[in-house]
C-alpha cells in the first residue's frame, strides 16, 4: 500500500513511486525474490483490507493490541521520533531536553488538530495556562510559517516529515530541532494473517537484519533525513 504521504510514500513527477517505505520495501522484498504490486489506499481502508486479506503488506505500521488478531508484525526496523523545532536564533533560549521544562515559561507551542505527540505533550495540554499558549491548526504548513514569522515559538513534528518539509519551504537553515525528543516509537511492517505465512515474515526479518549488518539499511534511512528534495529520489 502507498498513498501520497511524503517522505514515506509519494508519486514522482514521472509517475513512478518513491519514498522511505517504498524504497525499503523494494530493498527488502528484492532480497527475497518477490515482486511488488502497489495499491493506493487511505490508512483506514488499508487496515480494513489487511484484515480481510485484500492487502498483503502494510508498511510502517505500529504494533497495536487491536491489530494482533489479523496481522503479523515484523521486528521494528526503524524509529520514529517526534522532535521540537524552533527558529535557529531562538535555540539558545529554548534548547531544553524536556518539553515539560517549558511549562513555566512563555513558550508558545504549535500543534495539529487531533494529534497526540506523547505523554509529555498530553500532560502539558491539560495545563490550562499552557493550553492558552498553544496554537492548534489542522495544516502543518501553516504552523511552519507561523514559526518562521515568530507567531509561535516551537512546533513538534516527526523527524522524517520535518526533513522534507523544511527543505521544500526553504527553512532548513532557519529552523532547527532542540535536544528534546518528545516521543520515540519503534516502527515495523504488518502482514495479513489471511494471506501471508509466518515463515515469510521471518524471512523478511532476516533480510532486514542482513541489511543492518552490511550497512545498507542505515544508508537508506540516512538518505531520507538529509536536506534534499526527496521527490527526486
C-alpha positions as a printed NumPy array, in Angstrom:
array([[  0.   ,   0.   ,   0.   ],
       [  1.078,   3.523,  -0.721],
       [ -0.52 ,   6.943,  -0.524],
       [  0.676,  10.496,  -1.097],
       [  2.429,  10.926,   2.249],
       [  5.949,  12.345,   1.751],
       [  8.564,  11.331,   2.683],
       [  7.146,   7.867,   3.411],
       [  5.477,   7.274,   0.057],
       [  4.875,   9.569,  -2.889],
       [  4.492,   9.76 ,  -6.645],
       [  7.315,  11.441,  -8.546],
       [  6.792,  13.766, -11.495],
       [  7.481,  10.908, -13.915],
       [  4.715,   8.821, -12.328],
       [  6.997,   6.388, -10.512],
       [  6.694,   5.749,  -6.783],
       [  9.295,   6.698,  -4.197],
       [  9.674,   7.469,  -0.522],
       [ 11.142,   5.79 ,   2.525],
       [  8.601,   2.99 ,   2.859],
       [  8.509,   2.315,  -0.869],
       [ 12.289,   2.071,  -1.181],
       [ 12.599,  -0.009,   1.985],
       [ 10.007,  -2.481,   0.711],
       [ 11.747,  -2.757,  -2.652],
       [ 15.107,  -3.347,  -0.998],
       [ 13.912,  -5.997,   1.462],
       [ 11.496,  -7.875,  -0.781],
       [ 14.038,  -7.684,  -3.584],
       [ 16.359,  -9.796,  -1.427],
       [ 13.54 , -12.321,  -1.073],
       [ 12.915, -12.504,  -4.811],
       [  9.409, -11.04 ,  -4.511],
       [  7.648,  -8.78 ,  -6.983],
       [  5.562,  -5.975,  -5.508],
       [  2.187,  -4.697,  -6.677],
       [  1.416,  -1.278,  -5.185],
       [ -2.147,  -0.22 ,  -4.347],
       [ -3.053,   3.342,  -3.425],
       [ -5.21 ,   3.342,  -0.285],
       [ -6.053,   5.691,   2.58 ],
       [ -4.919,   4.475,   6.007],
       [ -8.269,   3.289,   7.39 ],
       [ -9.084,   1.379,   4.185],
       [ -5.609,  -0.181,   4.173],
       [ -6.109,  -1.559,   7.706],
       [ -9.505,  -2.971,   6.702],
       [ -8.071,  -4.597,   3.574],
       [ -5.185,  -6.057,   5.578],
       [ -7.696,  -7.572,   7.998],
       [ -9.749,  -9.123,   5.177],
       [ -6.773, -10.369,   3.19 ],
       [ -7.264,  -7.937,   0.315],
       [ -3.883,  -6.359,   1.107],
       [ -0.843,  -8.454,   1.966],
       [  1.591,  -5.885,   3.386],
       [  1.116,  -2.537,   5.115],
       [  4.431,  -0.748,   5.562],
       [  5.075,   1.479,   8.573],
       [  2.502,   0.025,  10.963],
       [  2.753,   0.263,  14.74 ],
       [  2.033,  -2.9  ,  16.674],
       [ -1.274,  -2.42 ,  18.499],
       [ -3.287,  -4.999,  20.503],
       [ -6.366,  -4.47 ,  18.34 ],
       [ -4.358,  -5.343,  15.209],
       [ -2.862,  -8.58 ,  16.538],
       [ -5.832, -10.811,  15.568],
       [ -5.417, -10.103,  11.843],
       [ -1.793,  -9.037,  11.345],
       [  1.694, -10.479,  11.726],
       [  4.28 ,  -7.845,  12.586],
       [  7.904,  -7.695,  11.557],
       [ 10.579,  -6.793,  14.047],
       [ 10.932,  -2.988,  14.329],
       [ 13.363,  -1.784,  11.676],
       [ 13.318,   1.988,  12.196],
       [ 12.465,   4.594,  14.806],
       [ 10.04 ,   7.46 ,  14.514],
       [ 10.929,  10.418,  16.75 ],
       [  8.835,  13.49 ,  17.395],
       [ 11.2  ,  16.441,  17.861],
       [ 10.676,  20.041,  18.962],
       [ 11.596,  22.547,  16.243],
       [ 12.389,  26.223,  16.897],
       [ 13.911,  29.13 ,  14.976],
       [ 17.699,  28.959,  14.778],
       [ 18.211,  32.284,  16.558],
       [ 15.952,  31.171,  19.435],
       [ 17.701,  27.831,  20.007],
       [ 19.878,  29.051,  22.924],
       [ 16.75 ,  30.179,  24.756],
       [ 14.606,  27.083,  24.181],
       [ 17.131,  24.243,  23.875],
       [ 15.792,  22.067,  26.668],
       [ 15.926,  18.278,  26.8  ],
       [ 12.325,  18.086,  28.007],
       [  9.076,  19.608,  26.831],
       [  7.892,  19.828,  30.437],
       [ 10.747,  22.223,  31.225],
       [  8.894,  24.827,  29.135],
       [  5.764,  24.774,  31.301],
       [  6.665,  27.809,  33.441],
       [  7.929,  29.873,  30.517],
       [  6.209,  31.996,  27.883],
       [  6.799,  29.365,  25.206],
       [  4.059,  29.247,  22.552],
       [  3.634,  25.782,  21.047],
       [  2.017,  24.945,  17.734],
       [  0.209,  21.628,  17.277],
       [ -2.075,  19.95 ,  14.779],
       [ -5.705,  19.137,  15.425],
       [ -6.403,  15.669,  16.903],
       [ -2.735,  14.674,  17.098],
       [ -1.094,  13.312,  20.239],
       [  2.662,  13.707,  20.446],
       [  3.268,  11.577,  23.534],
       [  2.851,  11.651,  27.297],
       [  4.684,  14.941,  27.939],
       [  2.577,  16.76 ,  25.361],
       [ -0.646,  15.257,  26.736],
       [  0.336,  16.373,  30.232],
       [  1.033,  19.944,  29.124],
       [ -2.152,  20.071,  27.075],
       [ -4.129,  19.508,  30.285],
       [ -2.491,  22.521,  31.96 ],
       [ -4.894,  25.489,  31.471],
       [ -2.108,  28.094,  31.463],
       [ -0.006,  26.26 ,  28.91 ],
       [ -3.069,  25.354,  26.865],
       [ -3.774,  29.06 ,  26.378],
       [ -0.342,  29.432,  24.775],
       [ -0.932,  26.605,  22.327],
       [ -1.926,  27.298,  18.736],
       [ -3.94 ,  24.47 ,  17.165],
       [ -4.156,  24.31 ,  13.379],
       [ -5.113,  21.461,  11.007],
       [ -2.413,  22.421,   8.476],
       [  1.23 ,  21.829,   9.387],
       [  2.369,  24.109,   6.535],
       [  0.569,  26.994,   8.238],
       [  2.278,  26.165,  11.536],
       [  5.724,  26.169,   9.885],
       [  5.028,  29.665,   8.541],
       [  3.815,  30.848,  11.944],
       [  7.065,  29.571,  13.429],
       [  9.084,  31.339,  10.747],
       [  7.261,  34.622,  11.454],
       [  7.631,  34.324,  15.237],
       [  3.938,  33.881,  15.942],
       [  4.728,  30.651,  17.757],
       [  7.997,  29.562,  19.392],
       [  8.024,  25.87 ,  18.582],
       [  6.406,  23.015,  16.707],
       [  6.513,  19.251,  17.282],
       [  6.996,  17.234,  14.084],
       [  8.15 ,  13.753,  13.143],
       [ 11.83 ,  13.975,  12.124],
       [ 11.335,  12.293,   8.73 ],
       [  8.491,  14.615,   7.755],
       [ 10.323,  17.693,   9.034],
       [ 13.437,  16.981,   6.949],
       [ 11.386,  17.035,   3.758],
       [  9.018,  19.88 ,   4.588],
       [ 11.692,  22.268,   5.846],
       [ 13.635,  21.724,   2.639],
       [ 10.561,  22.314,   0.479],
       [  9.729,  25.504,   2.402],
       [ 13.311,  26.757,   2.247],
       [ 13.606,  26.746,   6.041],
       [ 16.294,  24.1  ,   6.569],
       [ 18.838,  26.699,   7.729],
       [ 16.392,  28.833,   9.713],
       [ 14.536,  26.172,  11.708],
       [ 16.29 ,  23.503,  13.807],
       [ 15.321,  20.978,  16.433],
       [ 16.179,  21.177,  20.112],
       [ 17.628,  18.379,  22.24 ],
       [ 14.127,  17.39 ,  23.36 ],
       [ 12.887,  14.069,  21.995],
       [  9.164,  14.328,  22.67 ],
       [  8.4  ,  10.694,  21.886],
       [ 10.011,   7.737,  20.132],
       [  8.165,   4.842,  18.538],
       [  9.659,   1.68 ,  17.086],
       [  8.172,   1.049,  13.655],
       [  7.903,  -2.159,  11.683],
       [  5.655,  -3.536,   8.956],
       [  2.403,  -5.53 ,   9.042],
       [  1.382,  -8.629,   7.083],
       [ -2.094, -10.08 ,   6.652],
       [ -2.567, -13.311,   8.601],
       [ -5.102, -14.391,   5.954],
       [ -2.645, -14.405,   3.054],
       [  0.934, -14.312,   4.358],
       [  2.566, -17.31 ,   6.095],
       [  4.574, -16.511,   9.213],
       [  7.615, -18.062,   7.521],
       [  7.686, -15.167,   5.043],
       [  7.619, -12.651,   7.887],
       [ 10.606, -14.405,   9.46 ],
       [ 12.478, -14.332,   6.151],
       [ 11.619, -10.64 ,   5.889],
       [ 13.155, -10.004,   9.317],
       [ 16.264, -11.938,   8.306],
       [ 16.648,  -9.83 ,   5.158],
       [ 16.314,  -6.628,   7.195],
       [ 18.946,  -7.925,   9.616],
       [ 21.283,  -8.579,   6.678],
       [ 20.751,  -5.002,   5.503],
       [ 21.515,  -3.797,   9.021],
       [ 24.768,  -5.757,   9.138],
       [ 26.001,  -4.655,   5.71 ],
       [ 25.091,  -1.003,   6.364],
       [ 22.594,  -0.647,   3.518],
       [ 19.646,  -0.155,   5.876],
       [ 21.258,   2.808,   7.635],
       [ 22.326,   4.279,   4.303],
       [ 18.721,   4.169,   3.102],
       [ 17.365,   5.709,   6.311],
       [ 20.015,   8.446,   6.319],
       [ 19.046,   9.452,   2.791],
       [ 15.59 ,  10.442,   3.991],
       [ 16.922,  12.646,   6.764],
       [ 19.248,  14.623,   4.514],
       [ 18.368,  18.182,   3.401],
       [ 17.408,  17.479,  -0.184],
       [ 14.279,  17.284,  -2.293],
       [ 13.289,  13.665,  -1.791],
       [ 10.922,  13.754,  -4.744],
       [ 13.993,  13.498,  -6.977],
       [ 14.988,  10.178,  -5.409]])
